[in-house]
Amino acid sequence: MTSLPEYVLHNREHWDKQASGYVASGERHWAQQNPTWGIWGIPESDLRMLPDDLKGKDAIELGCGTAYVSSWLARRGAKVIGIDNSEQQLATARRLQQQHDLDFPLIHGNAESVPYPDQSFDFAISEYGACLWADPKKWVAEAARLLRPGGRLHFLTNAFLLMLCADEDETKPATARLLRPAFGVYRMEWPDDSGIEFHLSHADWIRLLRDTGFEVEGLVDIQPPEGATTRYPFVTVDWARKWPSEEVWKARKRA
């Protein structure tokens, strides 16, 4: 059995501890008929994270957490599986599957190494999952392996600019001051031991996606509507109205 990288084990422990704090949001999202995305709850009609032609398609959520995104895919007719690093998060997902009478495979594992053959899927998605907590050089290459030619990869993560301005104390909001250099950002560890994250500049994302066989089809800088709220203290709506706090990437695997 291949041993897991230290950051995968660290994040597994972190998310098993954090899982109880995400039960309520998981229940709320599972109950939604119309998806909303990110920390500001942006409507699907604005972001178009989900393709229109999901019926009968094979899909995978990379870092599914409580698997509410997978539930949205399943309700749209996709044959979906979810994989997540935290067994405690998946325990919530399995309970909600029973509650909503919706069944699809859930795998406890590392999204950098998925136990499915090459070209098994038509669509891969991640919302603050593998795209934040897994090594991009590994999980993007794995997504490329898993997708069929023409398959699409969509993911939503923190905006790069926010990461340059984010306070080391996550209870304090970002300011207009740059706190770290833009060059050399990749693996980020916070002083409070809250987990190991990965962040790339736009240039590095484009280079990585192209090098692994993708064509970039879209990049969306998310701006919340006026009066939006979030449960997370690391950014205010006033800041996010001026500068992007989240970004969506859309790519297609070259034929």
C-alpha positions, 0 to 999 in steps of 0.5 A: 500500500502506497503511503500518503504524503504528510500534507494529506495525512495532516489535512485528513486529521484537520478535516475530521476535526472540522467536520462537525462544523460543516454538518448544518451547511451540508444539510442546507445545501443538500436541501437546495434545488438550485445550487449556490456557490462559494462563501457568498452563495452565488447562484448557478445561473450566474456562474454556470459551474454545471454543464447543461448536458449532464444527463447520463454523463459520468462525473466525479467530485474531487474533494466532495466533503458532505457531497452536496455538489455530487447530489446536485449532479445526481439530480441532474441525471449524472452518474456521479462519484465523490471522493474525499480525504475525511471519513467524518465528512463522508459520514455526514454525506452518507446520512444525507444520502439516506435522508434524501433517498439519493445513492451514489458511490462515496470513496474515502481517499486522496483525490491525487490518486483515484481508484478508477481507470483512465478516461472514466469520466466526462466531467470533474468538479471541485468547490474548495475541495482538491483544488484547495487542499491537494497538490495541484501538480498531482490532482490536476494531472489525475483529473486529466487522466480520469477525463475522456477527451473533451471532458470538462474540469470546473473548480472554485477556490480562493482568489489569488489576490485574496491570498496575498492580502489574507491575514495569518490570523483567519479571524481577522479580515483581509485588508488592502495591504499586500502581506506576501509576495506573488512570486513563489506562492504554492504551499501555504501553512497557517500558524494556527495549524488549520490545514495545508493549502495550495494556491497558484497565480493565474499564470501558474494555473494556466501553465499547469492546466495546459501542460497536463492536457487542458485548454482553459475555457474560462476564468471568473473573478467572483464579486458578491452582490451588495449586502451579501453575507458569509459565515467566514471572517477572513474577508468582508463583503466590502473587500470582496466588492472591490477585489476578487475573493474567489475565482472559478476555472473552467477547462476542457481536456484536449482531444 
